[in-house]
């Protein structure tokens, strides 16, 4: 398995992975993302800006993650613990349901943390659906600290925000 920056040719597999991930989460009662998010336009931007990383095995994309220096506007609502200014953010972590293991998700997180360090960032921030107990437990195990909640206009429930000093 390798982790690499996504290419435009990866887009069909990326979209299929997200579709399957959303269906899998919905089946488990976790409404993390609405069916229209994340969408093709968002992933095209992520690929163009070199923010999207994919995990590939035997020419199949089995996981993905976004590392972006652009923090969502909603993050202004949070009382973050750290005042460090070189901040990167993680978004859209997804693992193909057939390959869903904490190890693969951890490898993706470790990879983007190392990329962020190499790029001179000091801190990673992220958010996850408050009702996604697996994701919330996962980020805490990776030493991310809970900092507060945000509301996203397209979802009725809150999203928990975390940060980690690199």
C-alpha positions in Angstrom: 0.0 0.0 0.0 1.2 3.5 -0.8 -0.1 6.9 0.2 0.3 9.6 -2.5 -1.2 12.8 -3.7 -4.3 12.3 -5.8 -4.4 12.8 -9.5 -7.4 13.8 -11.7 -7.5 10.3 -13.0 -8.3 9.1 -9.5 -11.5 11.1 -9.4 -13.9 8.2 -10.4 -12.5 5.9 -7.7 -12.5 8.8 -5.1 -16.2 9.5 -5.8 -17.1 5.8 -5.6 -15.2 5.5 -2.3 -17.1 8.4 -0.8 -20.4 7.1 -2.1 -19.7 3.7 -0.4 -18.4 5.4 2.8 -21.5 7.5 3.1 -23.8 4.5 2.5 -21.8 2.5 5.1 -22.0 5.3 7.7 -25.7 5.7 7.0 -26.3 2.0 7.5 -24.6 2.3 10.9 -26.8 5.3 11.8 -24.0 7.9 11.4 -25.2 10.7 9.3 -21.7 12.4 9.1 -22.2 13.8 5.6 -25.3 14.5 3.5 -25.5 12.7 0.1 -24.3 15.7 -1.8 -21.2 16.3 0.3 -18.4 15.9 -0.4 -18.9 16.2 -4.1 -17.0 16.1 -7.4 -16.4 19.9 -7.5 -14.9 19.8 -3.9 -12.6 16.9 -4.8 -11.5 18.6 -8.1 -10.4 21.6 -6.0 -8.6 19.3 -3.5 -6.7 17.6 -6.3 -5.9 20.9 -8.1 -4.5 22.4 -4.9 -2.6 19.2 -4.0 -4.6 18.8 -0.8 -6.0 15.3 -1.4 -4.0 12.2 -0.5 -5.1 8.7 -1.4 -4.1 5.3 -0.1 -3.7 2.9 -3.0 -3.4 -0.9 -3.0 -3.2 -2.9 -6.2 -4.2 0.2 -8.2 -7.4 0.6 -6.1 -8.0 3.6 -3.9 -8.9 2.3 -0.5 -8.6 5.5 1.6 -8.4 9.2 1.3 -7.7 12.3 3.4 -7.4 16.1 2.8 -4.7 18.2 4.3 -5.3 21.9 3.8 -3.9 25.2 5.1 -7.4 26.6 4.6 -9.5 26.4 7.8 -13.3 26.6 7.6 -14.9 29.9 8.5 -16.8 28.1 11.3 -13.5 27.4 13.1 -13.7 31.0 14.2 -16.5 29.9 16.7 -14.1 27.6 18.6 -11.9 28.6 21.6 -8.8 26.7 20.5 -6.3 25.7 23.2 -3.2 26.6 21.1 -2.3 30.0 19.8 0.2 28.7 17.3 -0.3 30.3 13.9 1.1 27.8 11.4 -2.1 25.7 11.2 -3.1 23.0 8.8 -6.5 21.3 8.8 -7.6 17.7 8.1 -10.9 17.0 6.2 -12.7 14.2 4.5 -10.9 11.2 6.0 -12.6 8.1 4.5 -11.7 4.4 4.2 -13.3 2.0 1.8 -15.8 -0.1 3.8 -14.1 -3.4 2.7 -10.8 -2.1 4.1 -12.0 -0.2 7.1 -9.5 -0.6 9.9 -8.2 1.8 12.5 -4.7 0.9 11.1 -5.4 2.3 7.7 -7.0 5.5 9.0 -4.1 5.9 11.4 -1.6 5.5 8.5 -3.4 8.2 6.6 -3.4 10.5 9.6 0.3 9.8 10.4 1.1 10.5 6.7 -0.5 13.9 6.7 0.9 14.9 10.1 4.4 14.2 8.7 3.6 16.1 5.5 2.4 19.1 7.6 5.6 18.9 9.7 7.8 18.9 6.6 5.9 21.9 5.3 6.6 23.8 8.5 3.2 23.6 10.1 3.0 23.5 13.9 -0.6 22.4 14.4 -3.4 20.4 12.9 -7.1 21.1 13.5 -10.1 19.1 12.4 -13.7 18.5 13.1 -15.9 15.4 13.1 -19.6 14.7 13.6 -20.5 14.7 17.2 -22.6 11.5 16.8 -19.7 9.6 15.2 -18.4 7.9 18.3 -15.8 5.9 16.4 -14.2 8.9 14.8 -14.3 10.9 18.0 -12.6 8.0 19.9 -10.1 7.6 17.1 -8.9 11.2 17.1 -8.6 11.2 20.9 -6.4 8.0 20.7 -4.2 10.0 18.3 -3.7 12.7 20.9 -6.0 15.2 19.4 -7.5 17.5 22.1 -11.2 18.4 22.1 -11.6 22.2 21.8 -15.3 22.8 21.3 -18.1 22.5 18.8 -19.2 24.1 15.6 -22.5 24.1 13.7 -22.5 23.5 10.0 -25.4 24.9 8.0 -26.2 21.7 6.3 -26.3 19.4 9.4 -28.6 19.7 12.4 -26.1 18.2 14.9 -22.9 19.7 16.1 -19.4 18.9 15.0 -16.6 18.4 17.6 -13.4 20.2 16.9 -9.9 18.9 17.8 -6.4 20.1 17.5 -2.9 18.6 17.9 0.4 20.3 18.2 2.9 18.6 15.9 
